[in-house]
Amino acid sequence: MISPARLAAYDTILAVSAGRMDLPAALARARAKLTDERDRALASEIATGTLRWQGAIDHLITAFSGRPVSRLDDEIVAILRISGFQLLHLDRVPASAVVDNAVQMAKRAGKKSASGFVNAVLRRISRERTRLPLPREPPIDLLSVTLSHPRWLAERWLTRYGVEAAAAWAEFNNSPAPLTLRANTLRMSPEALASALREVGVDTQPARFAPDALVVIAGNPLSTPLADSGAFVVQDEASQLVGLFAAATAGERILDACASPGGKTTQMAASMRDTGLIVATDIRGRRVELLARTVAASGARCVRVVHADARGPAPFRARFDAILVDAPCSGLGTIRRDPDIRWRRSEDDLASLAATQREMLAQLAAAIRPGGRLIYSTCSSEPEENQAVVNAFLAEHPDFSRRVPPTFERADLRTLVDADGALQTFPFRDGLESFYAVSLRRQEDAASFC
């Protein structure tokens, strides 16, 4: 009998590889068919791990079969990938069970004639897993094959940061991401949250940089009563640093222009002590619904959720003290948490994404009051979406200039700010996903530039 978890992982990989869904959506669909929580967890582990190591696994399939994966049926590629991951990275699963399941899956997929091929390739991988033909040199092959990153991205990182940093970045992306929480300080402090979680069997430790962040080291907070209490939000530490960089203060009027799922929105509401006003917008209907649920759970009353397109003309003019533009981007800074991004994105995507980002900034700039600030952020690692977008905006808007929020002048956070005053986190330096943010202040006498 084929393991339900492996079938779910197979369906997930097939959907992602075909471009029909991203990993979170495909996993959600597959997991919904499983009744056992252990099967759900195993399906997630197999699918996520397979996408992390896809480059290396494809290299081995080619080496041991003599055929590139591009010449194999999609169903056979998916079966070989998930099975190869299990053989190489899940020691608790008997190799014989993995191979037998793979053969049965090939027959189930209507590829009975390929079952012998599947059996032979996987047995070869199993026999030779202590001496796999994976390159260590040259560095580009180490990163793109052995450490399983797209060649174009590996070349960029090698050029900008060198071999040691690029390899450390790739290894970071291939490691499981911890579960990180942000204490909702509208309800309780980080210390109080840590204590409350400890009482229900969840151990945490403070994060390195973000003041309200707790990293889970044991237990599952999502299965406790606290999960529905609004006491915390699941939010990556680098994302929390962007919310902190926005420097929201009590009584301000803030527009959060691309707000879903709402982590930064509710973080700013807490920083404002639930006073003033936050207008939180998103364009996609389901994302607006998710945003509204996040806001409601937090207990924040200063937030108004609006369905709006940040790419269109600003619905307000010279009204806001601050606007946060957490722009749609490539997501290349979040590969550790979303491993499918490395295969779904291409270098050609960057120019079109940057064009949209520049358009958003130009449209929303008009809604900033004189003396107000425009905070631009991405979860991208690439300069086309970060420095280049900001430089182009500043060249066209001389009434704006870079400013570092006072909080980030502190010694413990200043290391995260670059020479231009932008927040930028790096896996190889900070142990965090790669996020970028810059705060652009509009001069007090800006009316003449409107």
Backbone torsions as a table, in degrees:
resi	resn	phi	psi	omega
1	MET	NA	134.7	-179.4
2	ILE	-77.5	133.8	179.5
3	SER	-60.5	130.4	177.5
4	PRO	-58.2	-35.6	179.9
5	ALA	-64.9	-39.4	-179.3
6	ARG	-70.5	-36.3	175.7
7	LEU	-63.8	-41.0	178.8
8	ALA	-64.9	-41.2	178.1
9	ALA	-64.8	-40.0	177.6
10	TYR	-60.7	-48.5	179.4
11	ASP	-59.8	-38.2	-179.6
12	THR	-65.5	-49.8	-178.4
13	ILE	-63.3	-39.3	179.4
14	LEU	-62.6	-42.9	-179.4
15	ALA	-67.2	-42.1	-179.5
16	VAL	-68.0	-45.1	-178.0
17	SER	-63.8	-32.1	178.9
18	ALA	-80.1	-7.2	-180.0
19	GLY	79.1	13.5	-179.1
20	ARG	-77.8	-29.2	-176.6
21	MET	-148.6	158.1	167.7
22	ASP	-85.7	173.8	-174.0
23	LEU	-61.8	-47.8	-179.1
24	PRO	-57.7	-42.7	-179.0
25	ALA	-68.1	-43.0	-179.3
26	ALA	-66.0	-39.4	177.9
27	LEU	-66.5	-41.5	-179.8
28	ALA	-60.5	-42.3	179.2
29	ARG	-65.1	-44.8	-177.9
30	ALA	-68.8	-41.2	-178.2
31	ARG	-67.5	-27.5	-179.3
32	ALA	-63.7	-21.0	-179.4
33	LYS	-88.3	-5.6	-177.5
34	LEU	-101.0	136.0	-178.2
35	THR	-98.1	-20.8	-177.3
36	ASP	-96.9	126.4	-179.0
37	GLU	-61.8	-31.7	178.0
38	ARG	-66.0	-37.5	176.6
39	ASP	-66.8	-39.0	178.2
40	ARG	-61.6	-44.3	-179.2
41	ALA	-64.4	-42.7	-179.0
42	LEU	-67.6	-40.2	177.8
43	ALA	-59.8	-43.5	178.9
44	SER	-63.8	-43.0	-178.8
45	GLU	-63.9	-42.9	-179.0
46	ILE	-67.6	-47.8	-177.1
47	ALA	-64.1	-45.6	-179.4
48	THR	-65.0	-45.7	180.0
49	GLY	-64.9	-37.6	178.1
50	THR	-60.1	-43.5	-179.6
51	LEU	-70.2	-33.7	176.1
52	ARG	-60.5	-44.6	-171.1
53	TRP	-104.0	17.0	-175.0
54	GLN	-57.2	-41.7	-178.6
55	GLY	-61.3	-45.1	179.4
56	ALA	-67.9	-41.6	-179.3
57	ILE	-64.5	-41.9	178.5
58	ASP	-62.4	-38.0	177.5
59	HIS	-61.4	-42.2	179.9
60	LEU	-69.5	-38.9	177.4
61	ILE	-59.0	-44.5	179.3
62	THR	-65.0	-44.5	-177.4
63	ALA	-64.3	-38.8	-173.9
64	PHE	-91.4	-13.0	-180.0
65	SER	-111.4	-19.8	-176.2
66	GLY	77.3	11.1	180.0
67	ARG	-129.2	132.3	174.1
68	PRO	-68.7	149.9	-177.4
69	VAL	-61.5	-23.6	179.4
70	SER	-64.8	-18.1	-179.9
71	ARG	-97.8	2.3	179.7
72	LEU	-102.7	154.4	176.0
73	ASP	-62.9	146.5	-177.7
74	ASP	-56.7	-40.6	-178.3
75	GLU	-64.1	-40.2	179.8
76	ILE	-69.0	-39.1	177.2
77	VAL	-61.2	-45.5	-179.7
78	ALA	-62.2	-42.2	179.6
79	ILE	-64.1	-45.6	180.0
80	LEU	-65.3	-37.5	-179.1
81	ARG	-66.1	-50.5	-177.4
82	ILE	-67.8	-33.1	-179.7
83	SER	-74.1	-40.1	176.6
84	GLY	-61.0	-41.0	177.4
85	PHE	-61.2	-44.6	-178.6
86	GLN	-63.7	-41.5	-179.5
87	LEU	-64.2	-35.5	-173.4
88	LEU	-93.2	-24.3	-169.8
89	HIS	-128.6	-7.2	178.8
90	LEU	-120.6	82.6	-175.3
91	ASP	-64.3	-23.6	-177.3
92	ARG	-73.8	-12.3	179.5
93	VAL	-94.3	120.5	-179.8
94	PRO	-59.0	134.2	-178.3
95	ALA	-58.1	-38.8	-178.5
96	SER	-62.6	-37.4	179.1
97	ALA	-68.3	-39.2	178.8
98	VAL	-62.5	-47.7	-177.9
99	VAL	-65.8	-42.9	-179.6
100	ASP	-62.7	-43.8	177.6
101	ASN	-60.8	-40.2	-179.1
102	ALA	-63.5	-42.6	178.5
103	VAL	-62.8	-44.2	178.7
104	GLN	-64.3	-36.0	178.8
105	MET	-67.8	-36.8	177.1
106	ALA	-61.9	-42.8	177.8
107	LYS	-65.7	-41.6	-179.7
108	ARG	-63.3	-32.1	-179.7
109	ALA	-80.9	3.8	179.9
110	GLY	81.2	20.9	-178.3
111	LYS	-117.7	47.4	-176.5
112	LYS	-57.6	-35.8	-178.1
113	SER	-66.2	-19.0	-179.4
114	ALA	-96.2	-0.1	-175.0
115	SER	-64.9	-36.4	177.5
116	GLY	-66.4	-38.5	177.0
117	PHE	-62.5	-46.1	178.7
118	VAL	-59.6	-45.7	-180.0
119	ASN	-59.2	-45.1	-176.0
120	ALA	-66.8	-44.4	-178.3
121	VAL	-64.6	-44.5	-177.0
122	LEU	-70.5	-36.4	177.3
123	ARG	-66.5	-33.8	177.0
124	ARG	-66.9	-43.3	177.5
125	ILE	-60.6	-44.0	-178.8
126	SER	-63.4	-43.2	-177.6
127	ARG	-66.4	-35.0	-170.6
128	GLU	-108.0	20.0	-174.4
129	ARG	-68.0	-15.1	176.5
130	THR	-90.3	-5.8	179.3
131	ARG	-142.4	52.5	-176.1
132	LEU	-69.7	142.5	179.8
133	PRO	-81.3	66.8	178.6
134	LEU	-110.9	129.0	-171.7
135	PRO	-74.6	147.4	170.4
136	ARG	-106.7	-19.8	179.0
137	GLU	-138.0	153.3	-11.3
138	PRO	-67.2	171.0	-176.4
139	PRO	-55.1	-35.9	-178.5
140	ILE	-64.9	-34.9	177.1
141	ASP	-73.4	-35.1	175.4
142	LEU	-58.1	-47.7	-177.0
143	LEU	-72.5	-45.3	-171.5
144	SER	-81.4	-29.6	-178.8
145	VAL	-102.3	-65.8	-173.5
146	THR	-65.1	-40.6	179.6
147	LEU	-98.4	5.2	162.9
148	SER	60.2	56.1	173.7
149	HIS	-126.2	149.9	178.8
150	PRO	-59.2	139.3	-172.9
151	ARG	-59.2	-40.5	-176.7
152	TRP	-63.0	-38.0	-179.7
153	LEU	-73.7	-39.8	177.6
154	ALA	-60.3	-41.4	178.7
155	GLU	-61.7	-39.8	179.2
156	ARG	-63.6	-47.0	-177.8
157	TRP	-66.4	-39.1	177.2
158	LEU	-61.5	-42.8	-179.3
159	THR	-65.2	-41.5	-174.7
160	ARG	-81.8	-37.2	-168.0
161	TYR	-122.0	-11.3	180.0
162	GLY	90.4	171.3	-172.0
163	VAL	-65.4	-49.6	-174.4
164	GLU	-61.1	-48.0	-178.9
165	ALA	-67.2	-42.5	-179.6
166	ALA	-63.5	-40.4	178.7
167	ALA	-67.0	-40.6	177.8
168	ALA	-62.8	-38.0	178.1
169	TRP	-63.2	-47.2	-179.8
170	ALA	-62.8	-41.5	178.0
171	GLU	-64.5	-38.5	175.1
172	PHE	-58.2	-46.5	-178.2
173	ASN	-64.7	-24.1	-179.0
174	ASN	-92.4	3.5	178.5
175	SER	-99.1	148.6	178.1
176	PRO	-62.1	138.3	179.5
177	ALA	-83.8	136.9	176.7
178	PRO	-71.8	159.4	173.2
179	LEU	-84.3	120.3	-177.6
180	THR	-116.6	133.2	-178.9
181	LEU	-112.3	153.6	167.4
182	ARG	-115.8	121.5	177.2
183	ALA	-64.9	130.5	175.3
184	ASN	-81.3	98.6	-173.3
185	THR	-72.4	-3.1	168.4
186	LEU	-71.5	-20.1	-178.5
187	ARG	-113.4	-41.1	179.7
188	MET	-161.5	158.7	179.8
189	SER	-76.9	164.0	175.1
190	PRO	-58.0	-38.1	-180.0
191	GLU	-65.3	-43.1	178.9
192	ALA	-66.3	-38.2	178.2
193	LEU	-64.6	-44.3	179.2
194	ALA	-58.8	-41.4	179.5
195	SER	-66.2	-44.6	-179.7
196	ALA	-63.6	-39.4	178.0
197	LEU	-66.9	-37.8	179.6
198	ARG	-60.9	-36.4	-179.0
199	GLU	-66.7	-21.9	178.9
200	VAL	-108.9	21.1	171.0
201	GLY	86.5	19.3	179.5
202	VAL	-115.5	120.5	179.0
203	ASP	-98.6	137.6	179.7
204	THR	-134.6	169.0	170.7
205	GLN	-141.5	150.2	179.1
206	PRO	-61.4	144.2	176.3
207	ALA	-73.0	168.6	-173.9
208	ARG	-72.7	-39.3	-171.7
209	PHE	-117.7	-52.1	-173.4
210	ALA	-71.1	126.4	-171.1
211	PRO	-68.8	-25.4	-177.8
212	ASP	-103.2	9.2	-173.7
213	ALA	-92.7	138.8	174.2
214	LEU	-125.7	130.6	177.5
215	VAL	-98.2	125.8	-179.2
216	VAL	-77.0	126.9	179.0
217	ILE	-112.7	-14.5	176.0
218	ALA	-161.5	142.5	179.6
219	GLY	90.5	170.5	-179.0
220	ASN	-124.1	101.3	-178.8
221	PRO	-65.3	-21.0	-177.7
222	LEU	-75.1	-11.6	178.0
223	SER	-104.1	12.7	179.9
224	THR	-106.0	162.5	176.8
225	PRO	-59.5	-25.0	179.7
226	LEU	-64.8	-22.0	-177.3
227	ALA	-62.6	-30.5	-178.1
228	ASP	-102.7	9.5	-175.1
229	SER	-93.9	-10.2	-175.2
230	GLY	78.6	10.7	-178.0
231	ALA	-72.9	-23.0	-179.8
232	PHE	-149.0	162.2	173.7
233	VAL	-125.0	136.5	172.5
234	VAL	-73.9	115.9	-175.2
235	GLN	-154.4	126.4	179.8
236	ASP	-57.9	148.0	-177.0
237	GLU	-63.4	-40.7	178.8
238	ALA	-62.4	-38.2	175.7
239	SER	-62.7	-39.5	177.5
240	GLN	-63.6	-34.5	178.2
241	LEU	-65.6	-34.9	175.5
242	VAL	-64.3	-44.0	176.8
243	GLY	-60.3	-38.5	177.0
244	LEU	-67.2	-37.2	-179.5
245	PHE	-65.0	-26.1	177.5
246	ALA	-64.3	-22.3	172.7
247	ALA	55.7	44.7	178.8
248	ALA	-68.3	137.5	179.7
249	THR	-128.4	161.1	-174.9
250	ALA	-54.8	135.0	173.7
251	GLY	87.1	-3.8	-177.6
252	GLU	-75.4	161.7	171.2
253	ARG	-108.5	117.7	-173.4
254	ILE	-127.8	138.6	171.8
255	LEU	-106.9	120.9	173.2
256	ASP	-101.3	100.9	-163.3
257	ALA	-80.4	-23.0	178.4
258	CYS	-134.5	70.0	-157.7
259	ALA	-86.5	-27.6	-174.5
260	SER	-65.4	141.9	10.5
261	PRO	-85.1	-3.3	173.1
262	GLY	112.3	2.5	-179.5
263	GLY	-60.4	-48.9	-179.0
264	LYS	-72.2	-32.9	177.7
265	THR	-59.7	-51.7	-178.0
266	THR	-71.8	-27.3	174.4
267	GLN	-64.6	-44.3	178.2
268	MET	-66.2	-37.9	177.9
269	ALA	-59.8	-39.9	178.3
270	ALA	-67.6	-41.4	178.0
271	SER	-62.0	-30.8	179.9
272	MET	-86.7	2.6	-178.1
273	ARG	55.6	34.2	176.7
274	ASP	60.0	33.6	174.9
275	THR	-116.6	168.9	-177.7
276	GLY	74.8	-146.5	-175.7
277	LEU	-148.9	133.4	168.9
278	ILE	-119.4	121.1	171.8
279	VAL	-96.9	112.1	-175.7
280	ALA	-107.0	120.7	-175.1
281	THR	-122.5	156.5	168.6
282	ASP	-156.7	159.4	-174.6
283	ILE	-94.9	-27.3	-173.4
284	ARG	-90.3	131.8	-174.6
285	GLY	-55.7	-48.2	-179.1
286	ARG	-65.9	-35.4	178.3
287	ARG	-68.2	-34.8	176.2
288	VAL	-64.8	-40.6	177.7
289	GLU	-63.3	-42.5	177.4
290	LEU	-63.1	-43.1	177.3
291	LEU	-58.3	-45.9	-179.3
292	ALA	-62.7	-37.8	178.8
293	ARG	-67.1	-41.0	179.2
294	THR	-62.5	-44.7	179.8
295	VAL	-63.4	-44.8	-179.5
296	ALA	-61.9	-42.6	-179.3
297	ALA	-64.6	-31.5	-177.7
298	SER	-72.3	-21.9	-176.1
299	GLY	82.8	3.9	-179.2
300	ALA	-70.3	128.5	-179.9
301	ARG	-104.4	-7.3	-177.9
302	CYS	-89.3	1.6	-175.5
303	VAL	-100.6	134.1	172.0
304	ARG	-117.3	123.3	-178.2
305	VAL	-92.1	128.7	-175.9
306	VAL	-131.7	136.6	175.2
307	HIS	-85.8	108.6	-175.9
308	ALA	-153.3	158.6	-179.3
309	ASP	-104.8	115.0	-178.4
310	ALA	-69.6	-11.5	179.9
311	ARG	-85.8	-11.5	178.9
312	GLY	-89.1	178.8	177.3
313	PRO	-57.4	140.5	-179.0
314	ALA	-60.2	129.7	-179.1
315	PRO	-73.5	-8.8	179.0
316	PHE	-129.7	158.2	179.8
317	ARG	-134.8	125.2	177.3
318	ALA	49.5	47.9	-176.7
319	ARG	-117.2	-26.7	-168.4
320	PHE	-99.8	141.7	172.8
321	ASP	-71.7	-31.1	180.0
322	ALA	-153.9	147.6	172.3
323	ILE	-129.4	126.3	174.5
324	LEU	-99.2	120.1	176.0
325	VAL	-110.8	88.8	176.1
326	ASP	-87.2	83.8	-160.9
327	ALA	-71.9	146.2	169.2
328	PRO	-56.9	133.5	-173.8
329	CYS	-147.9	-175.0	-178.3
330	SER	-68.3	-24.8	-177.0
331	GLY	73.7	13.4	-174.9
332	LEU	-67.8	-12.9	175.4
333	GLY	-81.4	-7.8	-175.1
334	THR	-115.6	27.6	-177.1
335	ILE	-60.1	-33.2	179.5
336	ARG	-59.4	-43.3	-178.0
337	ARG	-84.2	-27.6	-177.4
338	ASP	-128.2	75.7	-171.4
339	PRO	-64.1	-21.0	179.4
340	ASP	-67.7	-20.9	-178.3
341	ILE	-59.1	-36.2	-177.6
342	ARG	-61.3	-29.1	-179.3
343	TRP	-96.7	-22.7	-178.6
344	ARG	-82.7	-25.7	-178.0
345	ARG	-93.0	151.9	173.3
346	SER	-132.2	163.9	-180.0
347	GLU	-61.1	-30.2	-179.6
348	ASP	-67.2	-19.7	179.9
349	ASP	-68.4	-26.0	-168.3
350	LEU	-64.6	-40.1	-176.9
351	ALA	-64.7	-44.0	-178.6
352	SER	-69.5	-37.3	176.7
353	LEU	-63.8	-43.7	179.4
354	ALA	-62.7	-36.9	178.3
355	ALA	-62.4	-42.6	177.0
356	THR	-64.9	-41.0	-180.0
357	GLN	-63.3	-42.9	177.7
358	ARG	-63.5	-38.8	179.1
359	GLU	-63.3	-43.1	179.2
360	MET	-60.6	-47.6	-179.1
361	LEU	-61.3	-43.3	-179.1
362	ALA	-63.8	-40.2	-179.7
363	GLN	-67.2	-42.6	-172.6
364	LEU	-82.1	-18.5	-178.1
365	ALA	-58.1	-32.5	-177.3
366	ALA	-67.9	-17.4	-177.1
367	ALA	-92.7	6.5	178.0
368	ILE	-92.7	131.1	176.8
369	ARG	-70.9	155.9	171.6
370	PRO	-55.2	132.0	-176.4
371	GLY	87.7	-8.2	179.5
372	GLY	-82.7	-179.9	-174.8
373	ARG	-133.7	146.5	177.9
374	LEU	-113.6	117.3	-179.0
375	ILE	-105.3	118.9	-179.6
376	TYR	-108.5	132.0	-179.5
377	SER	-144.5	154.1	173.0
378	THR	-143.2	165.7	168.6
379	CYS	-109.7	41.1	177.7
380	SER	-107.3	150.3	176.2
381	SER	-94.0	-7.6	-166.2
382	GLU	-100.7	134.6	-173.6
383	PRO	-62.8	-26.7	178.0
384	GLU	-58.5	-32.8	-178.5
385	GLU	-93.0	-9.5	-174.3
386	ASN	-115.3	-92.8	-175.7
387	GLN	-57.9	-41.4	-177.1
388	ALA	-65.4	-38.6	178.1
389	VAL	-65.2	-45.0	-179.3
390	VAL	-65.9	-43.1	179.4
391	ASN	-61.3	-42.0	178.9
392	ALA	-64.5	-40.6	178.9
393	PHE	-63.6	-46.0	-177.5
394	LEU	-66.0	-33.4	177.7
395	ALA	-64.2	-30.3	-179.0
396	GLU	-96.4	-9.8	-177.1
397	HIS	-133.0	79.0	-177.3
398	PRO	-67.4	-7.7	177.9
399	ASP	-85.5	3.2	176.8
400	PHE	-115.9	147.9	175.2
401	SER	-147.4	156.6	-178.2
402	ARG	-70.3	142.7	175.0
403	ARG	-141.2	140.1	175.1
404	VAL	-96.1	124.1	178.2
405	PRO	-58.4	144.3	-178.0
406	PRO	-53.3	-37.4	-179.4
407	THR	-57.2	-35.1	-176.4
408	PHE	-86.7	6.9	169.5
409	GLU	-84.1	-11.9	177.5
410	ARG	-65.0	148.1	-175.3
411	ALA	-58.8	-37.2	-175.4
412	ASP	-73.0	-21.0	179.9
413	LEU	-108.3	-19.9	-177.3
414	ARG	-60.6	-29.1	179.7
415	THR	-63.3	-17.7	-179.4
416	LEU	-90.0	-4.2	-176.4
417	VAL	-104.5	130.4	-177.0
418	ASP	-84.3	-177.3	-175.3
419	ALA	-64.3	-23.5	178.5
420	ASP	-89.8	2.7	179.1
421	GLY	86.3	14.4	-179.4
422	ALA	-97.8	142.3	170.6
423	LEU	-74.2	126.3	175.2
424	GLN	-146.6	121.4	-179.3
425	THR	-104.7	145.1	-177.7
426	PHE	-129.8	134.6	176.6
427	PRO	-57.5	-43.4	-174.7
428	PHE	-73.0	-19.7	-179.7
429	ARG	-103.8	-42.1	-169.5
430	ASP	-110.0	-11.6	-175.2
431	GLY	69.5	27.2	-178.5
432	LEU	-127.9	157.8	170.9
433	GLU	-57.7	159.1	-175.9
434	SER	-88.3	103.6	176.7
435	PHE	-117.0	158.0	-179.1
436	TYR	-138.2	140.9	175.0
437	ALA	-154.1	144.7	175.7
438	VAL	-139.2	143.4	178.9
439	SER	-109.0	121.8	-176.3
440	LEU	-114.0	115.6	-176.1
441	ARG	-94.8	132.3	176.3
442	ARG	-84.6	132.9	-176.7
443	GLN	-66.8	155.4	-172.7
444	GLU	-61.6	-36.6	-177.7
445	ASP	-99.8	46.2	-172.1
446	ALA	-80.1	-4.6	-173.4
447	ALA	-59.1	-32.2	-176.7
448	SER	-68.5	-14.6	-178.6
449	PHE	-95.1	-5.4	-175.9
450	CYS	-72.0	NA	NA
